[in-house]
C-alpha cells in the first residue's frame, strides 16, 4: 500500500485500507485510515480507525458514500 502511494506521490496519511481478517492487520495499521468491516475478527477490530458495515453490505460502496459522494 505505502509503496504504491510513494510511487503515485500520495501522502501516507491520505491512504485507506479495508480489511476483515488478521492477515489485513499490517495494511490497516499502515494506512492513513484503517477501515474494518463489522463481521471481521474481533482482534482486528481493535486496530481499526473505524468499524463499518459488514462485507456483505457493500463495504466499498459504504466508504464511497460516506467519504466521497458528498464532495
N, C-alpha and C positions, 0 to 999 in steps of 0.2 A: 504494500500500500504506500509506504513512505518513499520507496524507490521510484514508483510511478509518479507520485506527487512531485518529487525532486525533478524528474525528467520533464514534467509538464510545467514546472515553475509555480506549483501550488504550495502555499504555506502549509505546514503540517497541521496547524490549527484549523485549517479550512477543509480538512478531510473528514469523512464519516465512514463508519463501518457498521454492518448489521450482522448479528450472529444469534445462534441458538444452542451452541454446543461448546464443550470445553476446548475443542480444537480451534475455536474462534477467539480465545482469550487474548493472545498476543496482538491480534488485529484490533480488537475492541480497545485494549489498553493503549495502543499506539496512535489510534485515530484521534483527531481533534474532538470528535463527538462519537461516542460508542453507544449504539442502539442495540438492545437485546429484546427479542420477542418474548411475550408473556408466557409462552409454553416452553421456554428454554430451561436448561439445567439450573437449579437453584444456585449452585456455586457461581455460575456465570452472571446471574442477575446482580450479585454483589459488586461486580466490576462495571456495571452499566452506568452511563451518564443518564440514560433514560430507558425505561421499560415500556415497550409499545405493544400494540395488538399482537395477536398470535400470528405465526407464519401462515395459518390457514385463512387469515383475514386480510391478505394482500398487504403485507408489511411495507413493501416498497411504495405502493400507492399511498399508504397512510403517511409515510415520510414526505412524499411529494406534496400531498395535500396540506400537510401541516407547515412545511418549511418553504415550499417553492411556489405553489399555486397563488398564494396571496400577493406575491411580489409582482 
